[in-house]
């Protein structure tokens, strides 16, 4: 009998704070290996307003701060985070 162990892909954890925010929002995450990360901002209706980043990040802990645009009205938004094998959507409130 041959048994092959299948490893599950590492799922990075992302934290978005402060939430709600007025001027700046921080995205903190840890990667176990180098990965391309893309981050998109969308309205709750699903309309994508902008790509905030798309870049390779090495393994380790990362903190990225995003200034909130004055022309971005207050409301609820979705930060969509993507890697090669994974996707997550985080709700965010701009005051």
C-alpha angles and dihedrals in degrees: 000000000000120000119193118195114219115206120215117233115256111257111213118223118229127195123193118196153214094025115207097032137175110193110004138024127194128212115200123186143155125218126197091202139015110284140167110247124194124187125194131183117218138171119247087257088064097252107144110224102180148346106241097188144349114182146122116265125194123231115282139060120323135188120192122182122204122196110222113237118243089226091057103098122222114271145089119313137175124232105206112201120192136185128173093274104019145049134191134180120208123192116230131186122210113200 
